[in-house]
Amino acid sequence: MTGAKTSDPPHTFRVGIIGAGLMAGERAAALRELSGVAVSAIASRSIERADRLADEYAAERYADWRQMLEAGLDGIIVATPNHVHAEQAIAALEHGKHVLVEYPLAITMGDVERMFEVAEASNRVLAAGFNTLYPVRKIAERARCLGRPILAYHDGINQRPDDYGWYLKESVSGGMIVLWGIEQIASLCHLMGRVRSVSAFGTDSFFRPDGGHDSYTLALAFESGASASIQVTINAPATVRTLRIVYEDGIVDRQGGHPATIQMAGQEPTQLHLEGPSPTTADTSNWIAACRGHSSRFPSREDTLHFHQVAFAARQAAVTGQTVSLS
Protein backbone atom coordinates (compact mmCIF):
# COMPACT_ATOMS: atom_id res chain seq x y z
CA MET A 1 0.00 0.00 0.00
CA THR A 2 1.12 3.55 -0.65
CA GLY A 3 -1.29 5.67 1.36
CA ALA A 4 -3.20 5.71 4.62
CA LYS A 5 -6.96 5.38 4.73
CA THR A 6 -8.55 8.41 3.08
CA SER A 7 -12.12 8.03 4.40
CA ASP A 8 -11.35 9.56 7.81
CA PRO A 9 -13.16 12.88 8.47
CA PRO A 10 -11.09 16.08 8.50
CA HIS A 11 -9.31 16.75 11.81
CA THR A 12 -9.28 13.06 12.71
CA PHE A 13 -6.08 12.04 14.50
CA ARG A 14 -4.79 9.25 12.27
CA VAL A 15 -2.73 6.50 13.87
CA GLY A 16 -0.62 3.80 12.27
CA ILE A 17 0.41 0.72 14.23
CA ILE A 18 3.67 -1.13 13.60
CA GLY A 19 3.03 -4.74 14.61
CA ALA A 20 -0.07 -6.92 14.53
CA GLY A 21 0.25 -9.01 17.69
CA LEU A 22 -1.51 -8.93 21.08
CA MET A 23 -0.62 -5.37 22.10
CA ALA A 24 -1.28 -4.01 18.63
CA GLY A 25 -4.80 -5.40 18.90
CA GLU A 26 -5.31 -3.97 22.37
CA ARG A 27 -4.11 -0.53 21.28
CA ALA A 28 -6.35 -0.61 18.22
CA ALA A 29 -9.35 -1.47 20.40
CA ALA A 30 -8.46 1.39 22.75
CA LEU A 31 -8.16 3.86 19.87
CA ARG A 32 -11.61 2.85 18.61
CA GLU A 33 -13.09 4.02 21.92
CA LEU A 34 -11.69 7.54 21.52
CA SER A 35 -13.47 10.38 19.77
CA GLY A 36 -11.83 11.90 16.71
CA VAL A 37 -9.23 9.14 16.42
CA ALA A 38 -8.84 6.46 13.75
CA VAL A 39 -6.70 3.39 13.21
CA SER A 40 -5.67 4.26 9.68
CA ALA A 41 -2.80 1.87 8.91
CA ILE A 42 -1.24 -1.40 10.06
CA ALA A 43 2.30 -2.48 9.18
CA SER A 44 3.52 -6.02 9.80
CA ARG A 45 5.51 -8.77 8.12
CA SER A 46 2.83 -11.20 9.28
CA ILE A 47 0.41 -10.91 6.39
CA GLU A 48 -2.35 -12.98 7.96
CA ARG A 49 -2.40 -11.10 11.27
CA ALA A 50 -2.01 -7.71 9.60
CA ASP A 51 -4.87 -8.43 7.20
CA ARG A 52 -7.11 -9.51 10.07
CA LEU A 53 -6.41 -6.35 12.07
CA ALA A 54 -6.58 -4.05 9.06
CA ASP A 55 -9.91 -5.55 7.97
CA GLU A 56 -11.39 -5.11 11.44
CA TYR A 57 -10.54 -1.39 11.50
CA ALA A 58 -10.87 -0.64 7.77
CA ALA A 59 -7.21 0.36 7.77
CA GLU A 60 -4.59 0.17 5.06
CA ARG A 61 -2.01 -2.60 5.40
CA TYR A 62 1.71 -2.26 4.77
CA ALA A 63 4.27 -5.03 4.58
CA ASP A 64 7.05 -2.48 5.16
CA TRP A 65 6.66 -0.10 8.10
CA ARG A 66 8.97 2.41 6.42
CA GLN A 67 6.45 2.92 3.62
CA MET A 68 3.74 3.56 6.18
CA LEU A 69 5.73 6.51 7.58
CA GLU A 70 5.30 8.28 4.25
CA ALA A 71 1.51 8.23 4.68
CA GLY A 72 -0.53 11.09 6.11
CA LEU A 73 -0.50 9.86 9.69
CA ASP A 74 -0.35 11.90 12.89
CA GLY A 75 0.90 9.24 15.28
CA ILE A 76 2.60 5.85 15.32
CA ILE A 77 2.27 3.07 17.89
CA VAL A 78 5.25 0.71 18.02
CA ALA A 79 4.15 -2.77 19.16
CA THR A 80 7.01 -4.94 17.90
CA PRO A 81 9.84 -6.98 19.49
CA ASN A 82 11.92 -4.80 21.78
CA HIS A 83 15.15 -4.75 19.79
CA VAL A 84 13.59 -2.80 16.90
CA HIS A 85 11.73 -0.24 19.03
CA ALA A 86 14.49 2.37 18.82
CA GLU A 87 14.95 2.16 15.05
CA GLN A 88 11.23 2.33 14.34
CA ALA A 89 10.44 5.06 16.87
CA ILE A 90 13.34 7.28 15.78
CA ALA A 91 12.36 6.93 12.12
CA ALA A 92 8.74 7.83 12.95
CA LEU A 93 9.81 10.88 14.98
CA GLU A 94 12.07 12.03 12.17
CA HIS A 95 9.07 11.80 9.84
CA GLY A 96 7.17 14.18 12.12
CA LYS A 97 4.98 11.58 13.86
CA HIS A 98 4.10 11.43 17.53
CA VAL A 99 5.09 8.03 18.92
CA LEU A 100 3.86 5.62 21.59
CA VAL A 101 6.13 2.61 22.23
CA GLU A 102 5.18 -0.45 24.25
CA TYR A 103 7.54 -0.80 27.19
CA PRO A 104 10.50 -0.98 27.29
CA LEU A 105 11.36 1.89 24.97
CA ALA A 106 14.55 0.06 23.95
CA ILE A 107 17.00 -2.56 25.21
CA THR A 108 19.92 -0.21 25.90
CA MET A 109 20.06 3.04 27.84
CA GLY A 110 21.90 4.72 24.99
CA ASP A 111 19.00 4.02 22.63
CA VAL A 112 16.44 5.27 25.17
CA GLU A 113 18.33 8.55 25.56
CA ARG A 114 18.73 8.90 21.79
CA MET A 115 14.98 8.43 21.29
CA PHE A 116 14.19 11.32 23.63
CA GLU A 117 16.81 13.50 21.95
CA VAL A 118 15.18 12.93 18.57
CA ALA A 119 11.70 13.55 20.02
CA GLU A 120 12.87 16.89 21.43
CA ALA A 121 14.56 17.90 18.17
CA SER A 122 11.43 16.92 16.23
CA ASN A 123 9.09 18.64 18.70
CA ARG A 124 7.02 15.48 18.88
CA VAL A 125 5.64 13.41 21.76
CA LEU A 126 7.47 10.21 22.67
CA ALA A 127 5.82 8.05 25.30
CA ALA A 128 6.34 4.59 26.75
CA GLY A 129 3.15 2.58 27.14
CA PHE A 130 3.21 1.85 30.88
CA ASN A 131 -0.52 1.14 30.96
CA THR A 132 -0.20 -0.62 34.35
CA LEU A 133 0.55 2.74 35.99
CA TYR A 134 -3.10 3.80 35.85
CA PRO A 135 -4.46 1.55 38.63
CA VAL A 136 -1.27 2.22 40.60
CA ARG A 137 -1.86 5.97 40.32
CA LYS A 138 -5.36 5.52 41.72
CA ILE A 139 -3.98 3.48 44.62
CA ALA A 140 -1.44 6.21 45.38
CA GLU A 141 -4.18 8.87 45.41
CA ARG A 142 -6.43 6.86 47.74
CA ALA A 143 -3.58 5.92 50.09
CA ARG A 144 -2.42 9.46 50.89
CA CYS A 145 -4.08 9.24 54.30
CA LEU A 146 -1.78 6.33 55.22
CA GLY A 147 1.41 8.37 55.45
CA ARG A 148 4.72 7.51 53.83
CA PRO A 149 5.33 4.16 52.11
CA ILE A 150 7.92 2.10 53.98
CA LEU A 151 8.06 -1.31 52.33
CA ALA A 152 6.59 -2.91 49.22
CA TYR A 153 6.42 -6.14 47.27
CA HIS A 154 5.42 -6.44 43.64
CA ASP A 155 5.60 -9.39 41.27
CA GLY A 156 5.35 -10.11 37.59
CA ILE A 157 4.44 -13.80 37.50
CA ASN A 158 3.87 -14.72 33.86
CA GLN A 159 2.42 -17.93 32.50
CA ARG A 160 4.85 -20.27 30.77
CA PRO A 161 4.20 -19.89 27.02
CA ASP A 162 3.73 -22.72 24.55
CA ASP A 163 6.27 -20.98 22.34
CA TYR A 164 8.94 -18.82 23.98
CA GLY A 165 9.51 -17.03 20.70
CA TRP A 166 11.85 -14.06 21.07
CA TYR A 167 11.32 -13.68 24.84
CA LEU A 168 14.39 -15.71 25.79
CA LYS A 169 16.73 -14.00 23.33
CA GLU A 170 18.32 -11.21 25.35
CA SER A 171 19.56 -9.54 22.17
CA VAL A 172 15.91 -9.19 21.13
CA SER A 173 13.95 -8.82 24.38
CA GLY A 174 16.59 -7.18 26.56
CA GLY A 175 16.29 -10.04 29.05
CA MET A 176 13.60 -10.91 31.59
CA ILE A 177 14.25 -7.93 33.87
CA VAL A 178 13.94 -5.42 31.04
CA LEU A 179 11.11 -7.29 29.30
CA TRP A 180 8.89 -7.89 32.33
CA GLY A 181 10.47 -6.37 35.46
CA ILE A 182 10.35 -2.78 34.19
CA GLU A 183 6.56 -2.89 34.63
CA GLN A 184 6.93 -3.46 38.37
CA ILE A 185 9.83 -1.01 38.61
CA ALA A 186 7.72 1.77 37.08
CA SER A 187 4.84 1.08 39.46
CA LEU A 188 7.03 1.07 42.56
CA CYS A 189 8.86 4.22 41.50
CA HIS A 190 5.51 5.96 41.07
CA LEU A 191 4.49 4.91 44.57
CA MET A 192 7.80 5.32 46.40
CA GLY A 193 9.97 7.76 44.48
CA ARG A 194 13.42 7.47 42.95
CA VAL A 195 15.64 4.44 43.45
CA ARG A 196 19.06 4.87 45.09
CA SER A 197 20.46 1.39 44.45
CA VAL A 198 19.40 -2.02 43.19
CA SER A 199 20.56 -5.60 43.56
CA ALA A 200 19.29 -8.67 41.75
CA PHE A 201 19.88 -12.36 41.15
CA GLY A 202 18.49 -14.96 38.77
CA THR A 203 17.55 -18.58 39.33
CA ASP A 204 18.12 -21.47 36.94
CA SER A 205 15.15 -22.49 34.86
CA PHE A 206 13.13 -25.62 35.53
CA PHE A 207 11.54 -25.46 32.08
CA ARG A 208 13.57 -23.25 29.78
CA PRO A 209 14.78 -25.39 26.87
CA ASP A 210 18.25 -23.83 26.74
CA GLY A 211 18.77 -23.54 30.50
CA GLY A 212 19.80 -20.19 31.96
CA HIS A 213 17.79 -17.77 34.07
CA ASP A 214 14.17 -16.91 33.51
CA SER A 215 13.22 -15.95 37.08
CA TYR A 216 14.67 -12.99 38.96
CA THR A 217 14.45 -11.36 42.37
CA LEU A 218 15.22 -7.64 42.69
CA ALA A 219 15.78 -5.51 45.79
CA LEU A 220 15.31 -1.75 45.44
CA ALA A 221 16.52 0.87 47.93
CA PHE A 222 14.80 4.25 47.50
CA GLU A 223 16.15 7.70 48.19
CA SER A 224 13.35 8.14 50.75
CA GLY A 225 14.74 5.28 52.84
CA ALA A 226 11.96 2.89 51.80
CA SER A 227 12.69 -0.48 50.20
CA ALA A 228 10.92 -2.93 47.93
CA SER A 229 11.33 -6.35 46.37
CA ILE A 230 10.26 -7.60 42.96
CA GLN A 231 9.96 -11.12 41.64
CA VAL A 232 9.53 -11.77 37.93
CA THR A 233 9.32 -14.98 35.94
CA ILE A 234 8.08 -16.30 32.62
CA ASN A 235 7.72 -19.89 33.82
CA ALA A 236 4.66 -19.98 36.08
CA PRO A 237 1.56 -22.14 35.49
CA ALA A 238 -0.58 -18.98 35.47
CA THR A 239 -0.18 -15.20 35.22
CA VAL A 240 -0.53 -13.38 38.55
CA ARG A 241 0.12 -9.83 39.73
CA THR A 242 0.47 -9.03 43.44
CA LEU A 243 1.15 -5.59 44.90
CA ARG A 244 1.53 -4.96 48.62
CA ILE A 245 2.58 -1.60 50.08
CA VAL A 246 3.23 -1.05 53.79
CA TYR A 247 2.62 2.58 54.77
CA GLU A 248 3.15 4.24 58.13
CA ASP A 249 -0.51 3.87 59.05
CA GLY A 250 -1.84 1.05 56.92
CA ILE A 251 -1.28 -1.65 54.32
CA VAL A 252 -2.58 -1.71 50.75
CA ASP A 253 -2.92 -5.12 49.12
CA ARG A 254 -3.98 -5.92 45.57
CA GLN A 255 -4.19 -9.34 43.97
CA GLY A 256 -4.46 -9.38 40.19
CA GLY A 257 -7.46 -7.50 38.86
CA HIS A 258 -9.36 -7.69 42.14
CA PRO A 259 -10.19 -4.56 44.15
CA ALA A 260 -7.35 -3.38 46.34
CA THR A 261 -7.85 -3.49 50.11
CA ILE A 262 -6.68 -1.13 52.84
CA GLN A 263 -5.90 -2.56 56.27
CA MET A 264 -5.49 -0.10 59.15
CA ALA A 265 -4.71 -0.98 62.75
CA GLY A 266 -7.82 -2.00 64.71
CA GLN A 267 -10.12 -1.70 61.70
CA GLU A 268 -11.74 -4.06 59.24
CA PRO A 269 -10.20 -4.09 55.76
CA THR A 270 -11.91 -1.81 53.25
CA GLN A 271 -11.97 -2.22 49.50
CA LEU A 272 -10.58 0.24 46.98
CA HIS A 273 -12.57 -0.05 43.77
CA LEU A 274 -10.47 1.27 40.92
CA GLU A 275 -13.22 2.47 38.60
CA GLY A 276 -12.62 3.91 35.18
CA PRO A 277 -11.61 2.84 31.68
CA SER A 278 -9.24 -0.04 31.10
CA PRO A 279 -5.56 0.78 31.74
CA THR A 280 -4.77 0.46 28.02
CA THR A 281 -7.60 2.80 27.05
CA ALA A 282 -6.58 5.35 29.70
CA ASP A 283 -2.94 5.11 28.64
CA THR A 284 -3.77 5.51 24.94
CA SER A 285 -6.14 8.40 25.64
CA ASN A 286 -3.42 10.24 27.57
CA TRP A 287 -1.00 9.81 24.67
CA ILE A 288 -3.54 11.28 22.24
CA ALA A 289 -4.17 14.18 24.64
CA ALA A 290 -0.45 14.89 24.85
CA CYS A 291 -0.11 14.76 21.07
CA ARG A 292 -2.90 17.33 20.77
CA GLY A 293 -1.16 19.62 23.23
CA HIS A 294 -3.58 18.99 26.08
CA SER A 295 -2.68 18.18 29.67
CA SER A 296 -1.69 14.55 30.15
CA ARG A 297 -0.83 12.24 33.01
CA PHE A 298 1.90 10.39 31.16
CA PRO A 299 5.13 9.81 33.09
CA SER A 300 7.57 12.63 32.44
CA ARG A 301 10.69 12.20 30.37
CA GLU A 302 12.75 12.23 33.58
CA ASP A 303 10.59 9.54 35.21
CA THR A 304 10.61 7.36 32.10
CA LEU A 305 14.39 7.61 31.87
CA HIS A 306 14.63 6.65 35.54
CA PHE A 307 12.43 3.56 35.10
CA HIS A 308 14.77 2.38 32.38
CA GLN A 309 17.92 3.26 34.33
CA VAL A 310 16.71 1.11 37.22
CA ALA A 311 15.87 -1.81 34.91
CA PHE A 312 19.26 -1.74 33.19
CA ALA A 313 21.00 -1.38 36.56
CA ALA A 314 19.11 -4.43 37.85
CA ARG A 315 20.13 -6.39 34.76
CA GLN A 316 23.75 -5.43 35.46
CA ALA A 317 23.43 -6.38 39.13
CA ALA A 318 22.09 -9.81 38.21
CA VAL A 319 25.10 -10.42 35.97
CA THR A 320 27.79 -9.12 38.32
CA GLY A 321 26.29 -10.11 41.67
CA GLN A 322 27.02 -6.57 42.89
CA THR A 323 24.64 -3.87 44.11
CA VAL A 324 24.46 -1.06 41.54
CA SER A 325 24.15 2.54 42.72
CA LEU A 326 22.13 5.02 40.69
CA SER A 327 23.19 8.13 42.58
PyMOL commands that set and color helices and strands:
alter all, ss='L'
color gray80, all
select helices_A, chain A and resi 22-32+47-56+65-68+82-94+109-122+133-142+144-146+170-173+176-192+279-291+301-320
alter helices_A, ss='H'
color red, helices_A
select strands_A, chain A and resi 13-18+37-43+60-62+75-78+98-102+126-129+149-159+195-204+213-222+227-236+242-247+251-255+260-263+270-272+324-325
alter strands_A, ss='S'
color yellow, strands_A
deselect
rebuild
show_as cartoon
